[in-house]
Amino acid sequence: RRAALNLMADMEAARDAANAASVAKSNFLANMSHEIRTPMTAIIGFGELLTDNDSSDEDHRRAAETVTRNGQHLLALINDILDLSKIEAGRMDVERVLINPRELLDDVQNLLSIRSEEKGLVLKVTVSGDVPATIVSDSFRLKQAIVNLTGNAIKFTESGSVELRLTCDRVAQTVTFEVIDTGVGMTQAQAAKIFEPF
């Protein structure tokens, strides 16, 4: 009888683990579809601009650059999905490279400009303080975090603006990225969740 009870307990544990894995897989796919949709929207939007004969050569050049950058971002996302096995094995390395923080925010603005324009929102970048030309960070993951926060700000803001703010404190040797919107905001519980790992 004890063996039968142990077998039933093992079966229940296996079932619970399978259910948890299924939920995690569904959440992962939902998150990835959201992540992939953002650069794809920009690629399609700026790709359509390239076929517009009324646009200037400068508009075409900027659109082509935006398509290229978003294609690279999309490729990095796909590579990140393939790196999931590294995360599970606890071997994900954080990249430390020199990046231009202002250019990073300009990229995010270009990436999400079509979505903000569709909602009639102003998406702006402001820089204050003596911001250095380069900082050391993980360019892809920093950009990914700012894109996600900005995308959510646009999603939950019905009117007004979304601001990407970059400030620097030379004494503390910190650079701060902020996403500020005129939307409904978040409760403390919702705000706490954004710092929880997936």
Number of C-alpha atoms within 10 A of each C-alpha: 6 7 8 9 10 11 12 12 12 12 12 12 12 12 12 12 12 12 12 12 12 12 12 13 12 12 13 14 12 11 13 14 11 13 18 15 13 20 25 17 16 23 22 13 18 23 16 11 17 20 10 12 9 9 11 11 11 9 15 18 12 16 21 17 13 21 23 13 18 22 16 13 20 19 14 15 19 14 11 16 14 11 13 13 12 13 13 9 8 9 11 13 9 11 12 11 11 13 15 15 24 18 12 16 22 13 17 23 20 20 26 19 18 19 19 21 12 8 14 14 20 16 22 15 16 12 15 10 11 11 19 13 11 13 16 12 16 16 18 15 15 13 17 17 11 18 22 15 17 24 21 13 22 28 13 15 18 15 14 14 18 23 19 21 17 19 17 17 13 12 6 7 7 12 16 11 16 14 17 16 23 16 16 10 13 10 8 8 8 10 11 10 10 10 8 7 5 9
